[in-house]
């Protein structure tokens, strides 16, 4: 069998979704792997950047896929999935090759991924491409309860176009102050354009102090009944801890307003202060993985950084 890797096309998306469900369901031991995670949609990342999605095919049949994401100077990839009956045939390695070419073309200063901490096979594959295991990342959650006296916050979707442009600039300035060139405009615009959820903006005295990009409900990266904070950050400095607390409350307020029952967010355990604050606010780890970095350095995963992401 000859494996061909090519750009993923829109007509490939249903097959790619089926492979994602089957691959993760099989690896995680689900009783019905084919119907695992069917309310989640990671393959929808294609719509945000079709040129950063790749498929592997054998005899014209799609057998795997991989997706790259660019956040300015930072990039990550995944989910990388291969049909389980074709595991251990180097298809995953082939799906990594265009990702690495793309990362080089993007001229990133930091790249990474999230994978299973207990899988030596996964870690070994990615080490072969220069990624190094660094930190555990906890996927944390809590039941949604309407916060008492939630802080004032703004929905990006309710802003005028002029206000949206100003807000995106303010978000970019905030993230660049945490790590040079970090920019999640792509996520903000994708969530709004595809109606995946909402971007939460927390201001103090007219200045943006924190924001979060949230997916809400089925057909997104959240799933049924869930709000998933894909990215969130508070301005560095003395305001970080209180601003982060207001951001968590605002995200929970969004989830409550949407009638969702659970809120979820990834927290890299190297961001010790933010992790401790989440635990004190009632968040608990459901499972954890490991982030792998290229080059082998912390990036923005530092004890004093108040930032939510998990690179899944």
Secondary structure, 3 states (H helix, E strand, C coil): CCEEEEECCHHHHHHHHHHHHHHHHHHCCCCCHHHCCCCECCCCHHHHCHHHEEEEEECCEEEEEEEEEEEECEEEECCCEECHHHCCCCHHHHHHHHHHHHHHHHCCCEEEEEECCCCHHHHHHHHCCCCEEEEEEEEEEEECCCCCCCCCCEEHHHCCHHHHHHHHHHHHHHHHHHCCCECCHHHHHHHHHCCCEEEEEEEECCEEEEEEEEEECCCECCCCCEEEEEEEEECCCCCHHHHHHHHHHHHHHHHHHCCCCEEEEEEECCCHHHHHHHHHCCCEEEEEEEEEEECCCCCCCCCCCCEECCCC
